[in-house]
């Protein structure tokens, strides 16, 4: 196959060289034609690499511009960070800490020294030069961009590790792509079997992705910092490899004889990697996760003289749920006055189930299987929604007679900062899942008021409601949820005081 492609490429080049239109074009634009020559340095392959690198850098620049000028990206970043912080686990955080430290400068410098020693022993002077220059240049460039954008990192309440400096773009994401990308490229050039090459490529890409994801999971970078870092790192990596390939193709390096024996080199390399492993283990153990400060909501006590309907009319009382970008979605369907325990009690007594958390992969797998085969899944996770940047803290679902995960009643809850007569005030939105779109996302029935009234009637049967009122919270409206499903409502909400 390789021989066929090489022969095909050679035939194609010869055909282009003899084509009369291309000959005329070369004569008319000699300088430009050299940029697309297969036989000259800085020709076609070099131009292709530079164009590809520039194309990716353009996407980076566009993302940077949007972050600076468009508040939607910042709103989405905040909600994603709140969502991850709400569902992350200490066990996964400890695993991802390993990957975040693989992107730390301490590990990259020591591991980089080992790579430099190996290349020096193997007399790979050109690879050594581009490896060092590429890493130093990339490091200086992303640090310069950090100073230009001076974007602040997420607040300390999200951070599980100590981190200083500016946030955009993520240095870990940039250097993971460049550093491990260059190592992968050097190794790929020395591997013959395509299966081994594919496996190595998958491992390198997986490592790069995990380094970036770990930064968001540990609360030290916004999601867009990582995306920008990957784009910038990829653009730089392609540019470095493009210059290297241009030199390698048109100015072949004279191979110097190795003075040291192969066995000695292997022994030295193994010893260096063993030392690196010990250093990494020591670094990991001496830089554990930290306990972030607790971010308690500032309590606002509503005057006791305010009656039940007046609770939802106080200043700054939440009236709408939000999507990931902070745009308004469904208005509040319910205001519950009572503790979390009382809310769980009344819904369980009414035959509702507390939904499983979406952070567990087993739950998501079970949900996907139930959706695909149209089966029941009691307590299936719901898609998170937001209120004042916070994801829902509670959710309940109730299956229909169809007994399928594709169709169900559900309600989401958020705690508020308000207290009334010593009791917590919670808000909730309700809707009815009437099927699945592409077997991925639920679609809701447009008339969300029917679901609101159904839940009110269901809860009344428990006898655990002390007082109930209905008020006009917002004007009647048409809207869309985060999946793009349309809904309409009269804008009314129920206030329920629990016993």
PANUVO-798046 format. One line per 3 residues: for each residue x, y, z of C-alpha. Coordinates in nm, 2 decimals, padded with zeros to 4 digits. Each point is the difference from the previous one (the first is absolute). Layout:
X:Y:Z | ...
END
This chain:
00.00:00.00:00.00 | 00.28:00.24:00.09 | 00.18:-00.08:-00.33
-00.33:00.06:-00.19 | -00.05:00.34:00.16 | 00.36:00.10:-00.06
-00.03:-00.10:-00.37 | -00.33:00.18:-00.03 | 00.14:00.31:00.15
00.30:-00.01:-00.24 | -00.23:-00.05:-00.30 | -00.21:00.29:00.12
00.30:00.23:00.03 | 00.12:-00.09:-00.35 | -00.35:00.07:-00.14
-00.01:00.34:00.16 | 00.35:00.08:-00.12 | -00.09:-00.07:-00.36
-00.34:00.18:00.00 | 00.01:00.30:-00.23 | -00.23:00.22:00.22
00.21:-00.06:00.31 | 00.32:00.07:-00.20 | -00.15:00.34:-00.11
-00.11:00.08:00.35 | 00.35:-00.08:00.13 | 00.15:00.23:-00.26
-00.24:00.28:00.09 | 00.03:-00.03:00.38 | 00.35:-00.14:00.06
00.02:00.10:00.37 | -00.35:-00.14:00.08 | 00.06:-00.32:-00.19
00.31:-00.07:00.21 | -00.23:-00.02:00.30 | -00.17:-00.29:-00.16
00.30:-00.18:-00.14 | 00.06:-00.36:00.11 | 00.37:00.02:-00.09
00.11:00.31:00.18 | 00.04:00.10:00.37 | -00.29:00.19:00.15
-00.22:-00.13:-00.28 | -00.33:-00.19:00.00 | 00.04:-00.20:00.32
00.13:00.30:00.20 | -00.28:00.22:-00.14 | -00.26:-00.26:00.09
00.13:-00.03:00.36 | 00.01:00.38:00.05 | -00.35:00.03:-00.15
-00.13:-00.27:00.23 | 00.17:00.15:00.31 | -00.14:00.35:-00.10
-00.35:-00.14:-00.04 | 00.01:-00.16:00.35 | 00.15:00.32:00.15
-00.28:00.20:-00.16 | -00.25:-00.22:00.19 | 00.20:00.07:00.32
-00.01:00.38:-00.07 | -00.37:-00.02:-00.07 | -00.06:-00.17:00.33
00.21:00.25:00.18 | -00.19:00.29:-00.16 | -00.34:-00.16:00.09
00.11:-00.04:00.36 | 00.11:00.36:00.03 | -00.31:00.15:-00.18
-00.28:-00.26:00.06 | -00.13:-00.05:00.35 | -00.17:-00.33:-00.10
00.33:-00.19:00.01 | 00.08:00.12:00.36 | -00.36:-00.08:00.11
00.04:-00.35:-00.14 | 00.34:-00.04:00.17 | -00.14:00.09:00.34
-00.29:-00.24:-00.03 | 00.22:-00.29:-00.13 | 00.24:00.06:00.30
-00.30:00.00:00.24 | -00.13:-00.32:-00.16 | 00.34:-00.18:00.03
00.05:00.12:00.36 | -00.34:-00.13:00.09 | 00.06:-00.35:-00.14
00.37:-00.06:00.03 | 00.13:-00.27:00.23 | 00.32:-00.01:00.21
00.11:-00.34:-00.15 | -00.02:00.13:-00.36 | 00.17:00.32:00.11
00.30:-00.19:00.14 | 00.03:-00.19:-00.33 | -00.02:00.31:-00.21
00.26:00.17:00.23 | 00.25:-00.25:-00.16 | -00.08:00.13:-00.34
00.01:00.37:00.10 | 00.35:-00.05:00.14 | 00.11:-00.16:-00.33
-00.07:00.35:-00.14 | 00.19:00.18:00.28 | 00.32:00.18:-00.10
00.20:-00.20:00.27 | -00.09:-00.33:-00.16 | 00.04:00.13:-00.36
00.34:00.15:00.07 | 00.14:-00.31:00.16 | -00.16:-00.23:-00.26
00.12:00.24:-00.27 | 00.36:-00.03:00.13 | -00.03:-00.38:-00.04
-00.12:00.04:-00.36 | 00.28:00.24:-00.07 | 00.26:-00.24:00.14
-00.15:-00.29:-00.21 | 00.01:00.21:-00.32 | 00.35:00.11:00.08
00.12:-00.36:00.05 | -00.17:-00.10:-00.32 | 00.17:00.29:-00.19
-00.34:00.13:-00.11 | 00.12:00.36:-00.01 | -00.28:00.14:-00.22
-00.28:-00.16:00.21 | 00.18:00.12:00.31 | 00.01:00.36:-00.14
-00.36:00.01:-00.10 | -00.11:-00.17:00.33 | 00.17:00.26:00.21
-00.09:00.31:-00.21 | -00.36:-00.12:-00.04 | -00.05:-00.04:00.37
00.17:00.33:00.10 | -00.18:00.19:-00.27 | -00.34:-00.14:00.08
00.05:00.07:00.37 | 00.10:00.36:-00.06 | -00.29:00.05:-00.24
-00.28:-00.13:00.22 | 00.14:00.20:00.30 | 00.00:00.31:-00.21
-00.37:-00.06:-00.09 | -00.09:-00.05:00.37 | 00.14:00.34:00.07
-00.19:00.15:-00.29 | -00.34:-00.15:00.09 | 00.06:00.00:00.38
-00.32:-00.21:00.06 | -00.06:-00.09:00.36 | -00.01:-00.36:00.10
-00.32:-00.16:00.16 | -00.06:00.10:00.36 | 00.18:-00.18:00.28
-00.32:-00.18:00.10 | 00.03:-00.21:-00.31 | 00.38:-00.08:00.03
00.12:-00.34:00.13 | 00.37:00.10:-00.05 | 00.20:00.32:00.05
00.04:00.19:-00.32 | 00.12:00.36:-00.08 | 00.02:00.21:-00.31
-00.24:00.09:-00.28 | -00.24:-00.25:-00.15 | -00.02:00.05:-00.38
00.13:-00.20:-00.19 | 00.07:-00.31:00.22 | 00.38:-00.05:00.00
-00.06:-00.37:00.10 | -00.22:-00.05:-00.31 | 00.25:00.18:-00.23
00.31:-00.18:00.12 | -00.17:-00.34:00.02 | -00.07:00.02:-00.37
00.34:00.13:-00.09 | 00.21:-00.21:00.24 | -00.17:-00.33:-00.03
-00.09:00.06:-00.36 | 00.37:00.04:-00.08 | 00.09:-00.31:00.20
-00.27:-00.19:-00.19 | 00.12:00.13:-00.33 | 00.36:-00.11:00.07
-00.11:-00.34:00.11 | -00.24:-00.04:-00.30 | 00.29:00.06:-00.24
00.18:-00.30:00.15 | -00.29:-00.24:00.01 | -00.07:-00.21:-00.30
-00.32:-00.19:00.06 | -00.32:00.20:-00.05 | -00.18:-00.16:00.29
00.27:00.11:00.24 | -00.01:00.35:-00.15 | -00.38:00.01:00.04
00.02:-00.11:00.36 | 00.27:00.26:00.08 | -00.21:00.27:-00.16
-00.30:-00.09:00.20 | 00.21:00.00:00.32 | 00.15:00.34:-00.07
-00.33:00.15:-00.09 | -00.17:-00.15:00.31 | 00.28:00.14:00.22
-00.04:00.35:-00.15 | -00.37:-00.01:00.05 | 00.02:-00.12:00.36
00.26:00.26:00.09 | -00.24:00.27:-00.13 | -00.31:-00.14:00.16
00.17:-00.04:00.33 | 00.06:00.37:00.02 | -00.37:00.07:-00.02
-00.10:-00.29:00.23 | 00.24:00.13:00.26 | -00.14:00.35:-00.03
00.30:00.20:-00.11 | -00.10:00.07:-00.36 | -00.31:00.09:-00.19
-00.11:-00.23:-00.28 | 00.07:00.26:-00.27 | 00.36:00.03:00.14
00.06:-00.36:-00.08 | -00.16:00.01:-00.34 | 00.21:00.30:-00.09
00.31:-00.17:00.13 | -00.06:-00.31:-00.21 | -00.05:00.22:-00.31
00.31:00.21:00.06 | 00.21:-00.31:00.09 | -00.11:-00.18:-00.32
00.08:00.30:-00.21 | 00.34:00.03:00.15 | 00.07:-00.38:-00.03
-00.09:00.00:-00.37 | 00.22:00.30:-00.06 | 00.30:-00.16:00.18
-00.04:-00.33:-00.19 | -00.04:00.19:-00.33 | 00.33:00.17:00.05
00.16:-00.32:00.11 | -00.13:-00.20:-00.30 | 00.11:00.28:-00.24
00.35:-00.03:00.13 | 00.00:-00.38:00.01 | -00.14:-00.03:-00.36
00.22:00.25:-00.17 | 00.31:00.01:00.22 | 00.06:-00.35:00.12
00.20:-00.03:00.32 | 00.33:-00.19:-00.01 | -00.02:-00.28:00.25
00.28:00.01:00.25 | 00.13:-00.33:00.14 | -00.10:-00.07:00.36
00.30:-00.03:00.23 | -00.19:-00.18:00.28 | -00.13:-00.36:-00.04
-00.37:-00.08:-00.04 | -00.01:-00.19:00.33 | 00.15:00.29:00.19
-00.25:00.24:-00.15 | -00.29:-00.22:00.09 | 00.12:-00.04:00.36
00.05:00.37:00.03 | -00.35:00.08:-00.14 | -00.16:-00.25:00.24
00.19:00.15:00.29 | -00.11:00.35:-00.09 | -00.37:-00.10:-00.03
00.02:-00.18:00.33 | 00.13:00.32:00.16 | -00.27:00.20:-00.17
-00.26:-00.25:00.13 | 00.13:00.04:00.36 | -00.01:00.38:-00.04
-00.35:00.00:-00.14 | -00.12:-00.22:00.29 | 00.16:00.23:00.25
-00.15:00.30:-00.16 | -00.35:-00.15:-00.01 | 00.02:-00.10:00.37
00.13:00.34:00.12 | -00.26:00.20:-00.20 | -00.33:-00.16:00.10
-00.35:00.14:-00.06 | -00.12:00.29:00.22 | -00.33:00.06:00.16
-00.16:00.30:-00.17 | -00.17:00.26:00.22 | -00.38:-00.06:00.04
-00.21:00.24:-00.20 | -00.31:00.05:00.21 | -00.29:00.20:-00.14
-00.05:00.32:00.18 | -00.33:-00.04:00.18 | -00.28:00.24:-00.06
-00.28:-00.01:00.26 | -00.34:00.10:-00.13 | -00.20:00.19:00.26
-00.25:-00.21:00.19 | -00.27:00.25:-00.07 | 00.02:-00.09:-00.37
-00.28:-00.25:-00.09 | 00.06:-00.32:-00.20 | -00.08:00.15:-00.34
00.23:00.29:00.07 | 00.31:-00.22:00.03 | 00.05:-00.02:-00.38
-00.06:00.38:-00.04 | 00.30:00.12:00.21 | 00.30:00.16:-00.18
00.24:-00.23:-00.19 | -00.22:-00.30:00.04 | 00.09:-00.24:-00.28
-00.27:-00.03:-00.27 | 00.16:-00.20:-00.29 | 00.23:-00.30:-00.04
00.29:00.05:-00.23 | 00.19:-00.20:-00.27 | 00.37:-00.05:-00.02
00.05:00.35:-00.15 | -00.21:00.17:00.27 | -00.30:00.06:-00.22
-00.34:-00.02:00.15 | -00.20:-00.32:-00.04 | -00.31:-00.12:00.19
-00.14:00.22:00.27 | -00.02:-00.13:00.36 | -00.29:-00.24:00.03
00.02:-00.05:00.38 | 00.13:00.17:00.31 | 00.04:-00.25:00.29
00.04:00.12:00.36 | 00.17:-00.28:00.20 | 00.32:-00.19:00.04
00.16:-00.24:-00.25 | -00.11:-00.29:00.21 | -00.36:00.11:-00.01
00.01:00.04:-00.38 | 00.14:-00.35:-00.04 | -00.26:-00.14:00.24
-00.31:00.15:-00.17 | 00.12:-00.11:-00.35 | 00.08:-00.35:00.11
-00.34:-00.03:00.17 | -00.16:00.12:-00.33 | 00.18:-00.29:-00.19
00.28:00.20:-00.15 | 00.36:-00.11:-00.02 | 00.32:00.20:00.07
00.20:-00.01:-00.32 | 00.35:-00.15:-00.02 | 00.29:00.23:-00.03
00.13:00.04:-00.36 | 00.37:00.00:00.12 | 00.01:-00.38:00.01
00.08:-00.15:-00.34 | -00.20:-00.31:00.09 | -00.31:00.21:00.04
00.05:00.17:-00.34 | 00.06:-00.34:-00.16 | -00.31:-00.14:00.16
-00.20:00.30:-00.13 | 00.14:-00.04:-00.35 | -00.09:-00.37:00.00
-00.35:00.07:00.13 | -00.06:00.27:-00.26 | 00.13:-00.22:-00.28
-00.21:-00.30:00.08 | -00.30:00.20:00.13 | 00.02:-00.14:00.35
-00.08:00.13:00.35 | 00.26:00.16:00.22 | -00.13:00.12:00.33
00.19:00.30:00.12 | 00.16:00.07:-00.34 | 00.23:00.31:00.01
-00.13:00.33:-00.14 | 00.19:00.26:-00.20 | 00.13:00.26:00.24
-00.16:00.35:-00.02 | 00.12:00.31:00.17 | -00.12:00.28:00.23
00.22:00.29:00.07 | 00.29:-00.20:-00.15 | -00.06:-00.30:00.24
-00.11:-00.34:-00.13 | -00.31:-00.16:00.15 | 00.07:-00.15:00.34
-00.29:-00.25:00.00 | -00.22:-00.16:-00.26 | -00.29:-00.26:00.00
-00.16:-00.20:-00.27 | -00.32:-00.21:-00.02 | -00.05:-00.26:-00.28
-00.33:-00.02:-00.20 | -00.21:-00.30:-00.07 | 00.22:-00.06:-00.31
00.29:-00.10:00.24 | 00.27:00.14:-00.23 | 00.29:00.25:00.06
-00.11:00.18:-00.31 | -00.31:00.13:00.17 | -00.02:00.13:00.36
-00.10:00.28:00.24 | 00.29:00.19:00.15 | 00.08:00.31:00.22
00.33:00.18:00.08 | 00.08:00.18:00.33 | 00.23:00.28:00.10
00.06:00.13:00.35 | -00.02:00.38:00.03 | 00.17:00.24:00.24
-00.34:00.09:00.14 | -00.15:-00.11:00.34 | -00.35:00.06:00.12
-00.10:-00.04:00.36 | 00.30:-00.22:00.05 | -00.06:-00.23:-00.29
00.20:-00.04:-00.32 | -00.15:00.12:-00.33 | 00.05:-00.23:-00.30
-00.11:00.06:-00.36 | -00.08:-00.26:-00.27 | -00.09:-00.03:-00.37
-00.21:-00.28:-00.14 | -00.05:-00.16:-00.34 | -00.11:-00.32:-00.16
00.24:-00.20:-00.21 | -00.20:-00.12:-00.31 | 00.27:-00.19:-00.19
00.36:00.01:-00.11 | 00.17:00.20:-00.27 | 00.26:-00.22:-00.19
00.00:-00.23:00.31 | 00.21:00.26:00.18 | -00.21:00.28:00.15
-00.35:00.00:00.13 | -00.26:00.23:-00.16 | -00.27:00.15:00.21
-00.37:00.07:-00.05 | -00.04:00.37:-00.08 | -00.28:00.05:00.26
00.21:00.00:00.32 | -00.29:00.13:00.21 | -00.17:-00.34:-00.03
00.30:-00.16:00.17 | 00.01:00.27:00.26 | -00.37:-00.06:00.09
00.05:-00.38:-00.01 | 00.28:00.02:00.26 | -00.20:00.23:00.22
-00.29:-00.24:00.00 | 00.23:-00.30:00.06 | 00.16:00.17:00.30
-00.33:00.10:00.16 | -00.09:-00.36:00.03 | 00.28:-00.06:00.25
-00.15:00.24:00.26 | 00.35:00.15:00.06 | -00.09:00.35:-00.13
-00.09:00.24:00.27 | -00.09:00.29:-00.22 | -00.01:00.06:-00.38
-00.04:00.31:-00.21 | 00.03:00.09:-00.37 | 00.12:00.33:-00.13
00.08:00.17:-00.33 | 00.39:-00.01:00.01 | 00.07:00.11:-00.36
-00.20:00.09:-00.30 | -00.13:-00.28:-00.23 | 00.27:-00.09:-00.25
00.13:-00.22:-00.27 | 00.36:-00.13:00.03 | 00.25:-00.27:-00.06
00.20:-00.23:00.23 | 00.37:-00.08:-00.05 | -00.08:-00.28:-00.24
-00.19:00.24:-00.22 | -00.35:-00.14:00.09 | -00.27:00.26:00.00
-00.23:00.05:00.30 | -00.28:00.24:00.10 | -00.13:00.10:00.35
-00.24:00.23:00.17 | 00.28:00.11:00.23 | -00.16:-00.11:00.32
00.18:-00.18:00.28 | -00.10:-00.20:00.31 | 00.13:00.08:00.35
-00.01:-00.30:00.23 | 00.07:00.02:00.37 | 00.09:-00.36:00.11
-00.10:-00.14:00.34
END
